[in-house]
Amino acid sequence: MYFHPTVDYLDDWAGHPENAVWFCAEHLPLTEGLTHLTAFDAIDRIRTRLTQVEAQSG
């Protein structure tokens, strides 16, 4: 999943971009509607959503 980038990379840059995050199939739906955020902010919201889901099922 690619979120809003916070760094501009040179054309010859190689590596893992800071806005690319891998999610398993179970957690991928939690990213819906968050790609406009930075990865840091999106993950913070995803953690909040997970906490809410766990509280509802508990």
LINGI-V423918 format. One record per helix or strand of 2 or more residues. SS is the DSSP state (alpha for helix, beta for strand). FROM is the first residue (numbers start at 1). TO is the last residue. Records with the same first field share a line. If there is no record, write none. Layout:
SS->FROM-TO ; FROM-TO
This chain:
alpha->25-31 ; 39-57
